[in-house]
Amino acid sequence: MEKEFWDNRWLNQQLGWDIGQVSTPLKEFFDTIEDKSIKILIPGAGNSYEAEYLHSEGFKNVYVADISFHALNSFKERCPDFPSEHMLNVDFFQIDDQYDLIVEQTFFCALHPSRRNEYAKKMKSLLKENGKLIGVLFDRSFDAGPPFGGNKKEYLEIFETYFDQIEMVPCNNSVKPRMGTELWIEICN
């Protein structure tokens, strides 16, 4: 059901979450990374401007995952030199690997809230020792979803079950349409 839903969103170009560029908070974080050999995962990657940016900056171990073939195909058309073997057409919950860094950008909010605990548990297993989950989460509610919103209190209850080191602060450099409605997260394994 989820695969069909997301395939249809891509086929019908219902991409309201797509800002058309790498998100400012993520770009600024990426620019601080010195070790370009780290293994990075971007789940629910979609057009993945983040992966495109990292690839253009010389990161060679970037993986994108999306349940929709159409999303990955769109990304591949825009970035033909991105390694095909680093494009995972898979359900996030079926990924069986470990990463130094996982990038959260609109994936968490796309999942039904009933799956958020499962998401946090899966993140714990996907992160290497001392690995980090970074990114932005919506700090607002929506009438219907996806996207599904939430707030810091709700998110902390979920992540504290699996992680001890959690930073979650209002994002001060969101893109204009999301200003004041995002939290920056850094969660360490």
C-alpha positions in Angstrom: 0.0 0.0 0.0 2.7 2.5 0.9 4.7 1.8 -2.2 1.6 2.3 -4.4 0.7 5.5 -2.6 4.2 7.1 -3.1 4.5 5.8 -6.7 1.2 7.6 -7.4 2.4 10.8 -5.7 5.5 10.8 -8.0 3.6 9.9 -11.1 1.1 12.7 -10.5 3.8 15.2 -9.5 2.2 15.7 -6.0 5.5 16.8 -4.4 4.5 19.5 -2.0 7.4 18.7 0.3 10.0 19.3 -2.4 11.7 22.7 -1.9 13.8 22.3 -5.1 17.2 22.6 -3.4 19.3 21.3 -0.5 17.7 22.6 2.7 19.8 25.3 4.3 20.2 23.6 7.8 21.5 20.5 6.1 23.8 22.2 3.7 25.3 24.2 6.6 25.8 21.0 8.6 27.3 19.2 5.6 29.8 22.0 5.1 31.3 21.2 8.6 32.1 17.6 7.8 35.8 17.1 7.0 35.8 13.3 6.5 34.3 12.8 3.1 34.7 9.0 3.4 31.9 8.6 6.0 29.0 6.3 5.0 25.8 8.4 4.8 22.2 7.3 4.3 19.3 9.5 3.1 16.1 7.6 3.6 12.9 8.6 1.8 15.3 10.5 -0.5 12.9 11.6 -3.2 14.7 14.2 -5.4 17.5 14.2 -2.8 19.1 17.6 -3.4 21.1 16.7 -0.2 22.7 13.6 -1.9 23.3 15.7 -5.1 25.1 18.3 -3.0 27.1 15.8 -1.0 28.1 14.0 -4.2 29.2 17.3 -5.8 31.3 18.1 -2.7 33.3 14.8 -3.1 31.5 12.5 -0.6 31.8 9.1 -2.1 29.8 6.9 0.3 26.4 8.5 0.1 23.4 6.2 -0.2 19.8 7.2 -1.0 16.8 5.0 -0.3 13.2 5.4 -1.4 10.3 3.0 -1.7 9.3 4.6 -5.0 11.2 3.6 -8.1 9.9 6.8 -9.7 11.5 9.0 -7.0 14.9 7.3 -7.6 14.5 7.5 -11.3 13.8 11.2 -11.1 16.9 11.7 -9.0 19.0 9.6 -11.4 17.8 11.6 -14.4 19.0 14.8 -12.6 22.2 13.3 -11.3 23.3 10.7 -13.9 26.8 10.3 -12.4 25.5 9.3 -8.9 26.5 5.6 -8.4 23.5 3.4 -9.2 24.6 0.9 -6.6 24.1 3.6 -4.0 20.5 4.0 -5.0 18.3 1.7 -2.9 14.8 1.0 -4.1 13.6 -0.5 -0.8 11.3 0.0 2.2 13.3 1.8 4.8 12.4 -0.8 7.4 14.1 -3.5 5.2 17.5 -1.9 5.0 20.2 -4.1 6.6 23.4 -2.1 6.8 25.0 0.5 9.1 25.9 4.1 8.5 28.0 6.9 10.2 25.4 9.5 9.4 21.7 9.4 8.6 20.0 12.5 7.2 16.4 13.2 8.1 14.6 15.5 5.6 10.8 15.0 5.4 10.9 11.2 5.8 9.9 11.0 9.4 6.8 13.3 8.7 5.8 11.1 5.8 5.4 8.1 8.1 2.1 7.6 9.9 2.7 8.5 13.6 1.9 4.9 14.5 5.2 3.9 12.9 7.4 6.5 14.6 8.5 4.2 17.4 9.5 1.6 14.8 11.4 4.4 12.9 13.4 5.2 16.1 14.2 1.6 16.7 15.3 1.0 13.1 17.5 4.2 13.3 19.2 2.7 16.3 20.1 -0.4 14.4 21.2 1.4 11.2 23.6 3.7 13.0 27.2 2.6 13.6 28.6 3.0 17.1 29.0 6.8 17.5 26.9 7.3 14.4 24.6 10.3 14.2 21.0 11.0 12.9 20.7 14.7 11.9 18.2 16.8 10.2 14.9 18.6 10.7 11.5 17.6 12.0 8.3 19.6 11.7 7.3 21.4 14.9 3.7 21.9 14.0 0.5 20.0 13.3 -1.2 19.4 10.0 -4.9 18.8 9.3 -4.3 15.5 7.6 -1.2 13.7 6.3 1.2 13.0 5.1 2.9 15.1 6.2 2.2 14.3 9.8 3.4 16.9 12.3 4.3 16.8 15.9 6.3 18.6 18.6 9.4 18.3 20.6 7.7 16.6 23.6 6.3 13.9 21.4 9.5 13.3 19.6 11.6 13.2 22.8 9.3 10.5 24.2 9.9 8.4 21.1 13.7 8.9 20.7 14.5 8.7 24.5 13.5 5.0 24.4 16.5 4.2 22.1 19.0 7.1 22.5 20.8 8.9 25.3 22.3 11.8 23.4 19.5 13.8 21.9 19.7 17.5 20.8 16.5 19.0 19.6 16.3 22.8 19.2 14.2 25.3 17.2 15.8 25.5 13.7 17.0 29.1 13.1 18.0 28.7 9.5 15.0 26.9 7.9 14.0 27.8 4.4 11.5 30.7 4.3 8.2 28.7 3.9 9.2 26.5 7.0 10.7 29.2 9.2 9.5 28.8 12.8 8.0 25.3 12.1 11.1 23.1 12.3 13.3 21.5 14.9 17.0 20.8 14.3 17.9 17.3 15.6 21.2 15.6 16.3 20.8 12.2 17.8 23.9 10.1 18.6 24.2 6.4 18.9 
